[in-house]
Amino acid sequence: MKKDKPTIEDKEVIRKKLTGEVVSDKMDKTVVVMVKTIKAHPKYKKRYQVSTKYHAHDPENKHKEGEKVTIVLDRPRSKNKRWRIVESK
């Protein structure tokens, strides 16, 4: 007996989500989102803040600088753009 192979519809895709602030909206259909995370030093355990900037897809150009947004990992859309905006806060 052959087992049915799982189809794409059967699989649940777990995508990475991040929340950050739009720091630049000057590009067409693209915004730059800065995500801040808190890390601890391995030896001294002091906590410090690290920020990373991500290029995110904004097809309607509706998100402006200073807005809080949630981005999700998506297919590569260009050399640097692999994230898209899913909601605005």
Secondary structure, DSSP 8 states (H G I E B T S, - for coil): -------TTTS-----EEEEEEEE--STTEEEEEEEEEEE-TTT--EEEEEEEEEEE-TT----TT-EEEEEE----SSSEEEEEEEE-
